[in-house]
Amino acid sequence: MKNNRKEISKLSNFYYKAIVRMYEILSVIMEDKAKKLIKKEIIHMHEQILGAIKEFDTIIIHRHVRPDPDALGSQGGLGTILQESFPEKNIYTVGYNEPSLAYLRVMDDIEDSVYENALVIVCDTANQERVDDQRYTKGKMLIKIDHHPNEDPYGDITWVDTAASSTSEMIYEFYTYGKDKGLKITKEAARLILAGIVGDTGRFLFPNTTAKTLRYVSELVDMGVKFTDLYNEMYKTKEKIARLNGYILQNFTMVEEGAAYIKLTKEVLEEFDVLSSEASGVVGALGNIDGLKAWVLFLEEDDVIRVRLRSKGPVINKLAMQYNGGGHPMASGAKASSWEEADRLFADLREICK
């Protein structure tokens, strides 16, 4: 009887291991098939976008309001690639000229009539209300290229890749697809794309940095971009911003759950002579604090309190969506109508960090 039990036990163990191994093999097969399907879908998307670009004589490229390096890098990088590849076409990049990012790209000023029979491409903009220059709907065809969660799938063609580190990375991927089909890149386009990647990966410190990201960066640097010069432009700090950074480090509040916040009132911003748009750049000031899981920067303006959320682990974009915002799982933005609402948002962040 004991021998029978031993044999049954051995047989059960054998079958268990066989089932586990079979599951592992099937998982690998399914994952490989999924990757192939995704790659096939991306190639199809590239084909559609390049086909549309070749079809139109006028192409107008937009991006989001309050631009960051990725917004301008993807917009300007794509614009420069298309100008070099199709010199006979009219290529425009539009939107507000952000003074602090003037080293990247100066926008074009165009009349409404230019949109007639034009292809419009919107880069790095998840939601339609955040498109800079709301004339983007006046074109004949609209394409969305973005790496944020696709909560607002607008456009005749929508290419969204949330696995990409940045929309700038997507633009370079599009170039790699099209370089044998007529697309050409210049050192200036490489500089803009690299700036976008560097900006959205936090100098390659954020978890959205992948092996593919670093391969692309290596190729861009090989094109002659002066990496040090670009870094100096992107990360040079005005004295007033440095002093504001010090204020944040001295006055932030951190709670036991690992959440932290800093409130920059209008009075504080005036004291340091810093605009709200400039202050957004110091959101990473708390990022290296030991034990910190997630944090929020509140920026008071005349009619709204802007919210900048960052995380090292807890997913925060769903919280941002509850407060008129959205974004990435680890980096999002939102709005609060009062300090009471801002306090409620932080209370919700504490719950997420538990």
FENGIRA-V385279 format. One record per residue. N is the residue number from 0. SS is DSSP state (hx for helix, st for strand, lp for the rest). OMEGA is omega in radians with two decimals (* if undefined). NEAR is the number of other C-alpha atoms within 12 Angstrom. Layout:
# FENGIRA-V385279
n:N ss:SS omega:OMEGA near:NEAR
n:N ss:SS omega:OMEGA near:NEAR
This chain:
# FENGIRA-V385279
n:0 ss:lp omega:3.13 near:7
n:1 ss:hx omega:3.13 near:8
n:2 ss:hx omega:3.11 near:9
n:3 ss:hx omega:3.13 near:10
n:4 ss:hx omega:3.12 near:11
n:5 ss:hx omega:-3.14 near:12
n:6 ss:hx omega:3.12 near:13
n:7 ss:hx omega:3.14 near:15
n:8 ss:hx omega:3.12 near:14
n:9 ss:hx omega:-3.12 near:14
n:10 ss:hx omega:3.12 near:14
n:11 ss:hx omega:3.14 near:14
n:12 ss:hx omega:3.12 near:14
n:13 ss:hx omega:-3.14 near:14
n:14 ss:hx omega:3.12 near:14
n:15 ss:hx omega:3.13 near:15
n:16 ss:hx omega:3.14 near:14
n:17 ss:hx omega:3.13 near:14
n:18 ss:hx omega:3.12 near:14
n:19 ss:hx omega:-3.14 near:14
n:20 ss:hx omega:3.12 near:14
n:21 ss:hx omega:3.11 near:14
n:22 ss:hx omega:3.13 near:15
n:23 ss:hx omega:3.14 near:14
n:24 ss:hx omega:3.13 near:14
n:25 ss:hx omega:3.12 near:15
n:26 ss:hx omega:3.12 near:14
n:27 ss:hx omega:-3.14 near:14
n:28 ss:hx omega:-3.13 near:14
n:29 ss:hx omega:3.12 near:14
n:30 ss:hx omega:3.13 near:15
n:31 ss:hx omega:3.11 near:14
n:32 ss:hx omega:3.13 near:14
n:33 ss:hx omega:3.13 near:15
n:34 ss:hx omega:3.14 near:14
n:35 ss:hx omega:3.12 near:14
n:36 ss:hx omega:3.12 near:14
n:37 ss:hx omega:3.13 near:17
n:38 ss:hx omega:3.13 near:17
n:39 ss:hx omega:-3.14 near:14
n:40 ss:hx omega:3.12 near:18
n:41 ss:hx omega:3.11 near:23
n:42 ss:hx omega:3.10 near:21
n:43 ss:hx omega:3.11 near:19
n:44 ss:hx omega:3.09 near:28
n:45 ss:hx omega:3.14 near:32
n:46 ss:hx omega:-3.14 near:21
n:47 ss:hx omega:-3.09 near:22
n:48 ss:hx omega:3.14 near:34
n:49 ss:hx omega:3.09 near:33
n:50 ss:hx omega:3.12 near:19
n:51 ss:hx omega:3.13 near:24
n:52 ss:hx omega:-3.13 near:36
n:53 ss:hx omega:-3.08 near:25
n:54 ss:hx omega:-3.01 near:18
n:55 ss:lp omega:3.09 near:28
n:56 ss:lp omega:-3.14 near:25
n:57 ss:st omega:-3.12 near:33
n:58 ss:st omega:-3.11 near:43
n:59 ss:st omega:-3.05 near:47
n:60 ss:st omega:3.13 near:50
n:61 ss:st omega:2.99 near:46
n:62 ss:lp omega:-3.01 near:49
n:63 ss:st omega:3.07 near:39
n:64 ss:lp omega:-3.11 near:27
n:65 ss:lp omega:-2.97 near:30
n:66 ss:lp omega:3.01 near:39
n:67 ss:lp omega:-3.12 near:40
n:68 ss:hx omega:3.14 near:44
n:69 ss:hx omega:3.10 near:44
n:70 ss:hx omega:-3.13 near:52
n:71 ss:hx omega:3.14 near:52
n:72 ss:hx omega:3.13 near:48
n:73 ss:hx omega:3.12 near:53
n:74 ss:hx omega:-3.11 near:53
n:75 ss:hx omega:3.12 near:51
n:76 ss:hx omega:3.10 near:48
n:77 ss:hx omega:3.14 near:53
n:78 ss:hx omega:-3.13 near:49
n:79 ss:hx omega:3.08 near:38
n:80 ss:hx omega:-3.11 near:37
n:81 ss:hx omega:3.08 near:39
n:82 ss:hx omega:3.14 near:30
n:83 ss:hx omega:-3.06 near:24
n:84 ss:hx omega:-3.07 near:27
n:85 ss:lp omega:-3.08 near:26
n:86 ss:lp omega:-3.14 near:19
n:87 ss:lp omega:-3.11 near:14
n:88 ss:lp omega:3.06 near:23
n:89 ss:st omega:-3.09 near:29
n:90 ss:st omega:-3.13 near:37
n:91 ss:st omega:2.97 near:36
n:92 ss:st omega:-3.01 near:39
n:93 ss:lp omega:3.13 near:40
n:94 ss:lp omega:-3.14 near:33
n:95 ss:lp omega:3.07 near:27
n:96 ss:lp omega:3.13 near:25
n:97 ss:lp omega:-3.06 near:24
n:98 ss:hx omega:-3.08 near:17
n:99 ss:hx omega:-3.13 near:27
n:100 ss:hx omega:-3.11 near:32
n:101 ss:lp omega:3.13 near:20
n:102 ss:lp omega:-3.14 near:24
n:103 ss:lp omega:-3.02 near:34
n:104 ss:lp omega:3.01 near:37
n:105 ss:lp omega:-3.05 near:23
n:106 ss:lp omega:3.07 near:29
n:107 ss:lp omega:3.08 near:22
n:108 ss:lp omega:-3.05 near:16
n:109 ss:lp omega:3.12 near:21
n:110 ss:lp omega:3.12 near:14
n:111 ss:hx omega:-3.07 near:18
n:112 ss:hx omega:-3.13 near:13
n:113 ss:hx omega:-3.10 near:25
n:114 ss:hx omega:3.14 near:30
n:115 ss:lp omega:3.14 near:22
n:116 ss:lp omega:-3.14 near:21
n:117 ss:lp omega:2.95 near:32
n:118 ss:st omega:3.11 near:38
n:119 ss:st omega:3.10 near:44
n:120 ss:st omega:3.11 near:51
n:121 ss:st omega:-3.11 near:54
n:122 ss:st omega:2.93 near:53
n:123 ss:lp omega:-3.09 near:53
n:124 ss:lp omega:-3.05 near:46
n:125 ss:lp omega:-3.02 near:38
n:126 ss:lp omega:-3.05 near:31
n:127 ss:hx omega:-3.12 near:29
n:128 ss:hx omega:-3.13 near:20
n:129 ss:hx omega:3.10 near:27
n:130 ss:st omega:3.10 near:32
n:131 ss:lp omega:-3.06 near:33
n:132 ss:lp omega:-3.02 near:30
n:133 ss:hx omega:3.04 near:24
n:134 ss:hx omega:-3.07 near:29
n:135 ss:hx omega:-3.13 near:38
n:136 ss:hx omega:-3.03 near:30
n:137 ss:hx omega:-3.13 near:22
n:138 ss:lp omega:3.13 near:28
n:139 ss:lp omega:-3.12 near:26
n:140 ss:st omega:-3.08 near:30
n:141 ss:st omega:3.10 near:34
n:142 ss:st omega:3.06 near:39
n:143 ss:st omega:3.06 near:42
n:144 ss:st omega:-3.00 near:47
n:145 ss:st omega:3.09 near:45
n:146 ss:lp omega:3.06 near:37
n:147 ss:lp omega:3.05 near:38
n:148 ss:lp omega:-2.98 near:30
n:149 ss:lp omega:-3.13 near:24
n:150 ss:lp omega:-3.11 near:22
n:151 ss:lp omega:-3.03 near:21
n:152 ss:lp omega:-3.13 near:23
n:153 ss:lp omega:3.06 near:27
n:154 ss:lp omega:3.05 near:30
n:155 ss:lp omega:3.03 near:22
n:156 ss:st omega:3.14 near:27
n:157 ss:st omega:3.07 near:33
n:158 ss:st omega:3.14 near:39
n:159 ss:st omega:3.12 near:36
n:160 ss:lp omega:-3.10 near:31
n:161 ss:lp omega:3.09 near:23
n:162 ss:lp omega:-3.14 near:23
n:163 ss:lp omega:3.13 near:35
n:164 ss:lp omega:-3.00 near:45
n:165 ss:lp omega:3.03 near:49
n:166 ss:hx omega:3.08 near:50
n:167 ss:hx omega:3.08 near:47
n:168 ss:hx omega:3.11 near:50
n:169 ss:hx omega:3.12 near:42
n:170 ss:hx omega:3.11 near:52
n:171 ss:hx omega:3.08 near:44
n:172 ss:hx omega:3.09 near:36
n:173 ss:hx omega:3.09 near:37
n:174 ss:hx omega:-3.11 near:37
n:175 ss:hx omega:3.06 near:23
n:176 ss:hx omega:-2.98 near:24
n:177 ss:hx omega:-3.06 near:27
n:178 ss:lp omega:3.06 near:20
n:179 ss:lp omega:-3.09 near:13
n:180 ss:lp omega:3.05 near:17
n:181 ss:lp omega:-3.14 near:22
n:182 ss:lp omega:3.13 near:31
n:183 ss:lp omega:3.14 near:28
n:184 ss:lp omega:3.09 near:35
n:185 ss:lp omega:3.10 near:29
n:186 ss:hx omega:3.13 near:23
n:187 ss:hx omega:3.08 near:30
n:188 ss:hx omega:3.11 near:38
n:189 ss:hx omega:3.12 near:41
n:190 ss:hx omega:-3.12 near:44
n:191 ss:hx omega:3.13 near:48
n:192 ss:hx omega:3.12 near:50
n:193 ss:hx omega:3.10 near:52
n:194 ss:hx omega:3.13 near:48
n:195 ss:hx omega:3.12 near:47
n:196 ss:hx omega:3.13 near:49
n:197 ss:hx omega:-3.11 near:40
n:198 ss:hx omega:-3.05 near:37
n:199 ss:hx omega:3.06 near:40
n:200 ss:lp omega:-3.11 near:31
n:201 ss:lp omega:-3.09 near:31
n:202 ss:lp omega:3.06 near:26
n:203 ss:lp omega:3.12 near:23
n:204 ss:lp omega:-3.09 near:20
n:205 ss:lp omega:-3.10 near:27
n:206 ss:lp omega:3.09 near:23
n:207 ss:lp omega:3.08 near:32
n:208 ss:lp omega:-3.11 near:25
n:209 ss:lp omega:3.08 near:20
n:210 ss:hx omega:3.11 near:15
n:211 ss:hx omega:3.10 near:21
n:212 ss:hx omega:-3.09 near:35
n:213 ss:hx omega:3.06 near:23
n:214 ss:hx omega:3.12 near:18
n:215 ss:hx omega:3.14 near:31
n:216 ss:hx omega:3.12 near:34
n:217 ss:hx omega:3.13 near:18
n:218 ss:hx omega:3.13 near:23
n:219 ss:hx omega:3.11 near:35
n:220 ss:hx omega:3.11 near:27
n:221 ss:hx omega:3.14 near:17
n:222 ss:lp omega:3.05 near:20
n:223 ss:lp omega:3.11 near:21
n:224 ss:lp omega:3.10 near:24
n:225 ss:lp omega:-3.01 near:20
n:226 ss:hx omega:-3.10 near:24
n:227 ss:hx omega:3.13 near:16
n:228 ss:hx omega:3.13 near:16
n:229 ss:hx omega:3.12 near:29
n:230 ss:hx omega:-3.13 near:24
n:231 ss:hx omega:3.11 near:13
n:232 ss:hx omega:-3.04 near:22
n:233 ss:hx omega:-2.97 near:32
n:234 ss:hx omega:3.00 near:22
n:235 ss:lp omega:-3.01 near:17
n:236 ss:lp omega:3.04 near:19
n:237 ss:lp omega:-3.12 near:20
n:238 ss:hx omega:-3.10 near:13
n:239 ss:hx omega:3.10 near:22
n:240 ss:hx omega:3.10 near:28
n:241 ss:hx omega:3.13 near:22
n:242 ss:hx omega:3.07 near:22
n:243 ss:hx omega:3.09 near:34
n:244 ss:hx omega:3.10 near:31
n:245 ss:hx omega:3.10 near:18
n:246 ss:hx omega:-3.14 near:23
n:247 ss:hx omega:-3.12 near:33
n:248 ss:hx omega:3.14 near:25
n:249 ss:hx omega:-2.96 near:16
n:250 ss:hx omega:3.13 near:19
n:251 ss:lp omega:3.09 near:27
n:252 ss:st omega:3.11 near:23
n:253 ss:st omega:-3.11 near:27
n:254 ss:lp omega:-2.99 near:21
n:255 ss:lp omega:3.13 near:15
n:256 ss:lp omega:-3.12 near:22
n:257 ss:lp omega:3.08 near:29
n:258 ss:st omega:-3.13 near:38
n:259 ss:st omega:3.07 near:40
n:260 ss:st omega:2.99 near:39
n:261 ss:st omega:3.11 near:36
n:262 ss:st omega:3.07 near:36
n:263 ss:st omega:-3.13 near:37
n:264 ss:lp omega:3.09 near:26
n:265 ss:hx omega:-3.14 near:23
n:266 ss:hx omega:3.12 near:17
n:267 ss:hx omega:3.14 near:26
n:268 ss:hx omega:3.10 near:29
n:269 ss:hx omega:3.14 near:18
n:270 ss:hx omega:-3.13 near:16
n:271 ss:lp omega:3.14 near:25
n:272 ss:lp omega:-3.09 near:20
n:273 ss:lp omega:3.05 near:29
n:274 ss:lp omega:3.10 near:27
n:275 ss:hx omega:3.14 near:33
n:276 ss:hx omega:3.10 near:27
n:277 ss:hx omega:-3.09 near:28
n:278 ss:hx omega:3.11 near:41
n:279 ss:hx omega:-3.11 near:32
n:280 ss:hx omega:-3.13 near:32
n:281 ss:hx omega:-3.12 near:36
n:282 ss:hx omega:-3.13 near:39
n:283 ss:hx omega:-3.05 near:32
n:284 ss:hx omega:-3.08 near:32
n:285 ss:hx omega:-2.96 near:35
n:286 ss:lp omega:-3.06 near:32
n:287 ss:lp omega:-3.09 near:18
n:288 ss:lp omega:-3.12 near:20
n:289 ss:lp omega:3.11 near:13
n:290 ss:lp omega:-3.13 near:20
n:291 ss:lp omega:3.12 near:29
n:292 ss:lp omega:-3.13 near:33
n:293 ss:st omega:-3.11 near:45
n:294 ss:st omega:-3.09 near:47
n:295 ss:st omega:3.06 near:49
n:296 ss:st omega:3.10 near:46
n:297 ss:st omega:-3.12 near:42
n:298 ss:st omega:-3.10 near:42
n:299 ss:st omega:3.01 near:32
n:300 ss:lp omega:-3.06 near:27
n:301 ss:lp omega:-3.02 near:16
n:302 ss:lp omega:-3.10 near:13
n:303 ss:lp omega:3.00 near:22
n:304 ss:st omega:3.14 near:32
n:305 ss:st omega:-3.04 near:38
n:306 ss:st omega:3.07 near:46
n:307 ss:st omega:-3.10 near:46
n:308 ss:st omega:3.06 near:47
n:309 ss:st omega:-3.10 near:43
n:310 ss:st omega:3.03 near:41
n:311 ss:lp omega:-3.08 near:28
n:312 ss:lp omega:-3.14 near:24
n:313 ss:lp omega:3.13 near:29
n:314 ss:lp omega:-3.02 near:26
n:315 ss:lp omega:-3.05 near:39
n:316 ss:hx omega:3.08 near:32
n:317 ss:hx omega:3.05 near:27
n:318 ss:hx omega:3.13 near:38
n:319 ss:hx omega:3.14 near:34
n:320 ss:hx omega:3.11 near:25
n:321 ss:hx omega:-3.11 near:22
n:322 ss:lp omega:3.02 near:32
n:323 ss:lp omega:-3.13 near:26
n:324 ss:lp omega:-3.13 near:29
n:325 ss:st omega:3.12 near:33
n:326 ss:st omega:-3.10 near:37
n:327 ss:lp omega:3.10 near:42
n:328 ss:lp omega:-3.09 near:29
n:329 ss:lp omega:-3.13 near:34
n:330 ss:st omega:-3.06 near:39
n:331 ss:st omega:3.08 near:37
n:332 ss:st omega:3.14 near:39
n:333 ss:st omega:3.12 near:34
n:334 ss:st omega:3.02 near:33
n:335 ss:st omega:-3.10 near:31
n:336 ss:lp omega:-3.12 near:23
n:337 ss:lp omega:3.09 near:23
n:338 ss:hx omega:3.08 near:23
n:339 ss:hx omega:3.10 near:12
n:340 ss:hx omega:3.08 near:22
n:341 ss:hx omega:3.11 near:34
n:342 ss:hx omega:3.10 near:25
n:343 ss:hx omega:3.10 near:19
n:344 ss:hx omega:-3.14 near:40
n:345 ss:hx omega:3.08 near:38
n:346 ss:hx omega:3.09 near:22
n:347 ss:hx omega:3.10 near:26
n:348 ss:hx omega:3.09 near:35
n:349 ss:hx omega:3.14 near:28
n:350 ss:hx omega:3.14 near:21
n:351 ss:hx omega:-3.08 near:24
n:352 ss:hx omega:-3.11 near:28
n:353 ss:lp omega:* near:17
